[in-house]
Amino acid sequence: MRYEEMDKSNDTNSISEQMVIGVTMGDAAGIGPEVVVKALSDPHIRRAAKFIVFGMHEQLCYAADKIEVEPFWGRYQHEKISRDYPHKVIVADYDEYSVPLWMRGPSKVAGEASIRFCLDAIDAARDGVIDAVVTAPVSKTSWKMADAPWPGHTEMLAERCKSKRKVMMFIAGPLKVALATIHEPLFEVRHKFTIGCVFEPIDLLHIALKETWGVENPKIGVAALNPHAGEDGQFGDEEKRIISPAILLAQEQGMKCFGPYPADTLFLRAVHGEFDGVVAMYHDQGMIPVKLLDFEGAVNVTIGIPIIRTSPAHGTAFDIVGRNLANPEGMKSAITTAIQMATTKKNLELRV
């Protein structure tokens, strides 16, 4: 959804009727504070919804000063969040955490704080306080230093929401990609590679394309795991043993699902409109075309959970913190995608 379309769709809404979007600040020592402030300082973004930022007032003020923007938010203690603030943007402040402003790398305290932001935002979405969660980048190293039981957002979301199924999906321009496996070492993928782990992203992507993006009969292309789709077993038999049976299972349930196709051509076919979505077999197989196509604006969406969650697809970028170099386009795209998804969900609920 373009910014001008968001403006038009919200012209008749009072502030009390607008979607409330939760935004987590991410790692306090990364570019999260900067991209959050830059994104929400855009008047087109602010007109489209109300926002609750789960983060640290001090870090956000520091980021605003660096980019020469006056703070435009109200500040409240995080224990008192509500849908009914009279402000367009408020910061739910976690002032019990202290991350030095000079810090430019992973740390236990930043990990603990960013975990708390996320958990509270997830709970707020589950309780209906907010309509969607947009997460700024976190450091997996900081999370590990803080003894987090999850390697990343996706696993945290699934556990907190008690969801047995979850899939990591990415959007880059016309390309929508769901991953069959996510945070797994590449050489370990084969040990967890099953018909179920291929079928699940096909199924959830099919549902998401219909219910969130309004594609009546989604057409999904499925990537092969091996070069040349295995070349009839010469380069591996996972296509025959696992991927093709998963595709057949999806087809038997009425899904327009095709493949497995060699990954080196499938993504180009999808960009040209042959497929509405693609299922990739492992993390980098899907992420390389996504980031090549739209590195700054790509969006990560978690599908299969009962709440809406999006995120920019980039990382914490510790090397450019405090230099006013962070590009906010990914955060803006994540926010606009979250608003679009929340609006579609609300409209569907009203029809029932």
C-alpha positions as CSV (number, residue, x, y, z in Angstrom):
1,M,0.0,0.0,0.0
2,R,1.5,3.4,-1.0
3,Y,1.6,6.3,1.4
4,E,-1.0,8.3,-0.6
5,E,-3.3,5.3,-0.6
6,M,-3.0,5.1,3.2
7,D,-3.8,8.7,3.6
8,K,-6.9,8.3,1.4
9,S,-8.1,5.2,3.3
10,N,-7.9,7.1,6.6
11,D,-9.3,10.4,5.6
12,T,-12.7,9.8,7.3
13,N,-11.3,8.0,10.4
14,S,-11.2,9.7,13.7
15,I,-8.0,9.1,15.8
16,S,-10.1,6.7,18.0
17,E,-11.1,4.6,15.0
18,Q,-7.6,4.1,13.5
19,M,-5.5,1.0,13.8
20,V,-3.1,0.9,16.7
21,I,0.3,-0.4,15.6
22,G,2.9,-1.6,18.1
23,V,6.5,-0.9,17.2
24,T,9.4,-2.5,19.1
25,M,12.6,-0.5,19.2
26,G,14.9,-3.4,18.6
27,D,18.4,-3.6,20.0
28,A,19.1,-0.3,21.8
29,A,22.7,-0.3,20.5
30,G,21.7,-0.9,16.9
31,I,19.9,1.3,14.3
32,G,16.5,0.4,15.6
33,P,16.0,3.7,17.5
34,E,17.1,5.6,14.4
35,V,14.9,3.9,11.8
36,V,11.9,3.9,14.2
37,V,12.2,7.7,14.7
38,K,12.8,8.3,11.0
39,A,9.9,6.2,9.9
40,L,7.4,7.6,12.4
41,S,8.5,11.2,11.7
42,D,7.1,10.8,8.2
43,P,3.7,12.6,8.2
44,H,2.2,10.0,5.7
45,I,3.0,7.2,8.1
46,R,1.7,9.0,11.2
47,R,-1.6,9.9,9.4
48,A,-2.3,6.2,8.7
49,A,-2.5,4.8,12.2
50,K,-1.8,5.3,15.9
51,F,1.5,3.9,17.2
52,I,2.8,2.6,20.5
53,V,6.6,2.2,20.6
54,F,7.9,-0.4,23.0
55,G,11.3,1.0,23.8
56,M,13.5,3.4,25.7
57,H,12.7,7.1,25.7
58,E,16.4,8.1,26.2
59,Q,17.6,6.2,23.1
60,L,14.8,7.5,20.9
61,C,15.5,11.1,22.0
62,Y,19.2,10.6,21.3
63,A,18.3,9.2,17.8
64,A,16.0,12.2,17.2
65,D,18.7,14.6,18.2
66,K,21.2,13.0,15.8
67,I,18.8,13.4,12.8
68,E,17.7,16.8,14.0
69,V,14.0,15.9,14.6
70,E,12.1,17.2,17.6
71,P,10.5,14.4,19.6
72,F,6.9,14.0,18.5
73,W,5.6,11.4,20.9
74,G,4.1,11.2,24.3
75,R,5.9,9.2,27.0
76,Y,4.3,6.7,29.4
77,Q,5.5,3.9,31.6
78,H,5.3,0.6,29.8
79,E,3.1,-0.9,32.6
80,K,0.3,1.5,31.6
81,I,-0.2,1.0,27.9
82,S,-3.7,1.4,26.4
83,R,-5.4,1.9,23.1
84,D,-6.9,5.2,24.4
85,Y,-3.9,7.6,24.4
86,P,-4.8,11.0,23.0
87,H,-1.5,11.0,21.0
88,K,-0.8,9.6,17.5
89,V,2.5,8.2,18.8
90,I,3.4,7.3,22.4
91,V,6.5,5.6,23.8
92,A,6.0,2.9,26.3
93,D,9.2,3.6,28.2
94,Y,11.3,0.9,29.8
95,D,13.5,3.1,31.9
96,E,14.5,0.3,34.2
97,Y,17.0,-0.7,31.5
98,S,20.2,1.3,30.9
99,V,22.1,0.9,27.7
100,P,25.0,3.4,27.3
101,L,24.5,5.7,24.4
102,W,28.1,5.0,23.2
103,M,27.5,1.3,22.9
104,R,27.9,0.0,19.4
105,G,27.6,-3.8,19.6
106,P,26.0,-6.8,21.2
107,S,25.4,-6.8,24.9
108,K,23.5,-8.7,27.5
109,V,21.5,-5.7,28.7
110,A,20.5,-4.7,25.2
111,G,19.4,-8.3,24.6
112,E,17.3,-8.4,27.8
113,A,15.6,-5.1,26.9
114,S,14.8,-6.0,23.3
115,I,13.4,-9.4,24.5
116,R,11.1,-7.5,26.9
117,F,9.9,-5.1,24.2
118,C,9.0,-8.0,22.0
119,L,7.3,-10.2,24.6
120,D,5.2,-7.2,25.9
121,A,4.2,-6.2,22.3
122,I,3.2,-9.8,21.5
123,D,1.0,-9.9,24.6
124,A,-0.5,-6.5,23.8
125,A,-1.5,-7.8,20.3
126,R,-3.0,-11.0,21.8
127,D,-5.0,-8.9,24.3
128,G,-6.3,-6.6,21.6
129,V,-4.4,-3.5,22.9
130,I,-2.7,-3.2,19.5
131,D,-3.7,-4.5,16.1
132,A,-0.2,-5.5,14.8
133,V,3.4,-5.7,15.8
134,V,6.3,-4.2,13.8
135,T,9.7,-5.3,15.2
136,A,12.9,-3.3,14.6
137,P,16.1,-5.4,14.2
138,V,17.5,-7.3,17.1
139,S,20.9,-8.9,17.6
140,K,20.8,-12.7,17.9
141,T,24.2,-12.4,19.7
142,S,22.6,-10.1,22.3
143,W,19.7,-12.5,22.7
144,K,22.2,-15.3,23.3
145,M,24.1,-13.3,25.8
146,A,20.8,-12.7,27.6
147,D,20.1,-16.5,27.6
148,A,17.1,-16.2,25.3
149,P,15.6,-19.6,24.6
150,W,14.8,-18.5,21.0
151,P,17.2,-17.9,18.1
152,G,15.0,-15.1,16.7
153,H,11.7,-13.4,16.5
154,T,9.9,-16.1,14.6
155,E,10.5,-18.8,17.2
156,M,9.6,-16.4,20.1
157,L,6.3,-15.4,18.4
158,A,5.3,-19.0,17.8
159,E,6.0,-20.0,21.4
160,R,4.4,-17.0,22.9
161,C,1.3,-17.3,20.8
162,K,1.2,-21.1,21.4
163,S,1.2,-21.7,17.6
164,K,2.1,-25.1,16.4
165,R,2.6,-23.7,12.9
166,K,4.6,-20.7,11.8
167,V,6.4,-19.7,8.7
168,M,8.8,-16.9,7.9
169,M,7.8,-15.0,4.8
170,F,9.5,-12.1,3.0
171,I,8.1,-9.5,0.6
172,A,10.3,-7.6,-1.8
173,G,8.4,-5.7,-4.5
174,P,6.3,-8.2,-6.4
175,L,8.1,-11.2,-4.8
176,K,6.6,-13.0,-1.8
177,V,8.7,-15.9,-0.5
178,A,8.0,-18.3,2.4
179,L,10.7,-20.5,3.9
180,A,10.5,-24.2,4.5
181,T,13.4,-24.1,7.0
182,I,14.7,-21.0,8.8
183,H,17.4,-20.7,11.4
184,E,19.1,-24.0,10.7
185,P,22.8,-24.6,9.9
186,L,22.9,-25.4,6.2
187,F,24.4,-28.9,6.7
188,E,21.7,-29.7,9.3
189,V,18.8,-28.9,7.0
190,R,18.8,-32.4,5.6
191,H,18.2,-33.9,9.1
192,K,15.0,-31.8,9.5
193,F,13.8,-31.9,5.9
194,T,10.4,-33.6,5.8
195,I,7.3,-33.6,3.7
196,G,5.6,-31.7,6.5
197,C,8.1,-28.9,6.6
198,V,7.6,-28.3,2.9
199,F,3.8,-28.6,2.9
200,E,3.4,-26.2,5.8
201,P,4.8,-23.1,4.1
202,I,2.8,-24.0,1.0
203,D,-0.4,-24.2,3.0
204,L,0.2,-21.1,5.1
205,L,1.4,-19.0,2.1
206,H,-1.8,-20.1,0.2
207,I,-3.9,-18.9,3.2
208,A,-2.0,-15.6,3.6
209,L,-2.2,-14.8,-0.1
210,K,-6.0,-15.3,-0.1
211,E,-6.9,-13.7,3.3
212,T,-4.3,-10.9,3.5
213,W,-3.5,-10.0,-0.1
214,G,-6.8,-10.8,-1.7
215,V,-5.5,-13.3,-4.3
216,E,-8.5,-15.4,-5.1
217,N,-6.7,-18.4,-6.5
218,P,-3.0,-18.1,-5.5
219,K,-0.5,-19.8,-7.8
220,I,2.6,-21.0,-5.8
221,G,5.9,-22.1,-7.2
222,V,8.1,-24.4,-5.1
223,A,11.9,-24.3,-5.3
224,A,14.0,-27.5,-5.5
225,L,16.7,-28.1,-2.9
226,N,19.4,-29.4,-5.2
227,P,20.9,-28.0,-8.4
228,H,18.8,-28.5,-11.5
229,A,16.0,-29.9,-9.3
230,G,18.1,-33.0,-8.7
231,E,18.4,-33.9,-12.4
232,D,16.3,-37.1,-11.9
233,G,18.3,-38.1,-8.8
234,Q,21.8,-37.4,-10.1
235,F,22.3,-34.5,-7.7
236,G,20.2,-35.7,-4.8
237,D,16.8,-37.3,-4.4
238,E,15.0,-34.9,-2.0
239,E,12.9,-33.6,-4.8
240,K,11.4,-37.0,-5.4
241,R,11.2,-38.2,-1.8
242,I,10.1,-35.0,-0.1
243,I,9.3,-32.0,-2.2
244,S,7.1,-33.6,-4.9
245,P,5.0,-35.5,-2.3
246,A,4.4,-32.2,-0.4
247,I,3.3,-30.5,-3.7
248,L,1.0,-33.4,-4.5
249,L,-0.5,-33.2,-1.0
250,A,-1.2,-29.5,-1.5
251,Q,-2.7,-30.1,-4.9
252,E,-5.0,-32.7,-3.5
253,Q,-6.3,-30.1,-1.1
254,G,-7.1,-27.8,-4.0
255,M,-4.0,-25.5,-4.0
256,K,-2.5,-24.3,-7.3
257,C,1.0,-25.4,-6.4
258,F,3.7,-26.3,-8.9
259,G,7.3,-27.5,-8.9
260,P,9.9,-28.4,-7.8
261,Y,11.7,-25.9,-10.0
262,P,15.4,-25.0,-10.1
263,A,15.8,-22.1,-7.8
264,D,18.1,-20.3,-10.3
265,T,15.1,-19.6,-12.5
266,L,12.1,-19.8,-10.3
267,F,12.4,-16.4,-8.6
268,L,12.8,-14.6,-11.9
269,R,9.6,-16.3,-13.1
270,A,7.8,-15.2,-10.0
271,V,8.9,-11.6,-10.4
272,H,7.6,-11.6,-13.9
273,G,4.2,-12.6,-12.6
274,E,4.0,-16.3,-13.3
275,F,3.6,-17.1,-9.6
276,D,1.9,-15.2,-6.7
277,G,4.3,-16.6,-4.2
278,V,7.3,-18.9,-3.9
279,V,8.3,-21.5,-1.3
280,A,12.1,-21.7,-0.8
281,M,13.8,-24.6,0.9
282,Y,16.3,-22.8,3.2
283,H,17.0,-19.4,4.5
284,D,19.6,-18.0,2.1
285,Q,17.9,-19.6,-1.0
286,G,15.0,-17.3,-0.4
287,M,16.8,-14.3,1.2
288,I,19.4,-13.7,-1.6
289,P,16.8,-12.9,-4.3
290,V,14.7,-10.9,-1.8
291,K,17.6,-8.7,-0.7
292,L,18.9,-8.4,-4.2
293,L,15.5,-7.2,-5.5
294,D,14.8,-4.7,-2.7
295,F,17.5,-4.7,0.1
296,E,16.3,-1.4,1.7
297,G,12.5,-2.0,1.5
298,A,12.1,-5.8,2.0
299,V,9.7,-6.9,4.7
300,N,9.6,-10.0,7.0
301,V,6.2,-11.3,7.8
302,T,5.4,-14.1,10.2
303,I,2.5,-16.2,9.0
304,G,0.6,-19.0,10.8
305,I,0.3,-17.1,14.1
306,P,-2.9,-15.5,15.4
307,I,-1.4,-12.0,15.4
308,I,0.1,-9.7,12.7
309,R,3.8,-9.3,12.8
310,T,6.1,-7.6,10.3
311,S,9.7,-6.4,10.4
312,P,12.3,-4.8,8.1
313,A,14.4,-7.5,6.6
314,H,17.8,-5.8,7.5
315,G,19.8,-6.2,10.7
316,T,21.1,-4.0,13.5
317,A,23.9,-2.5,11.4
318,F,26.1,-1.7,14.5
319,D,28.8,-0.2,12.2
320,I,26.7,2.9,11.2
321,V,24.9,3.6,14.5
322,G,24.8,7.3,15.5
323,R,25.9,8.5,12.0
324,N,22.5,9.3,10.5
325,L,23.1,6.8,7.7
326,A,20.4,4.2,8.4
327,N,17.7,4.0,5.7
328,P,14.2,3.9,7.1
329,E,12.5,2.5,4.0
330,G,12.4,-1.1,5.4
331,M,10.8,0.1,8.6
332,K,8.3,2.2,6.6
333,S,7.5,-0.8,4.4
334,A,7.0,-3.0,7.4
335,I,4.7,-0.5,9.0
336,T,2.6,0.0,5.9
337,T,2.4,-3.7,5.4
338,A,1.2,-4.2,9.0
339,I,-1.5,-1.5,8.5
340,Q,-2.6,-3.2,5.3
341,M,-2.8,-6.6,6.9
342,A,-4.6,-5.3,10.0
343,T,-7.1,-3.4,7.9
344,T,-7.8,-6.5,5.8
345,K,-8.3,-8.6,8.9
346,K,-10.7,-6.1,10.4
347,N,-12.7,-5.9,7.2
348,L,-13.0,-9.7,7.0
349,E,-14.1,-9.8,10.6
350,L,-16.8,-7.2,9.9
351,R,-18.2,-9.3,7.1
352,V,-18.7,-12.4,9.2
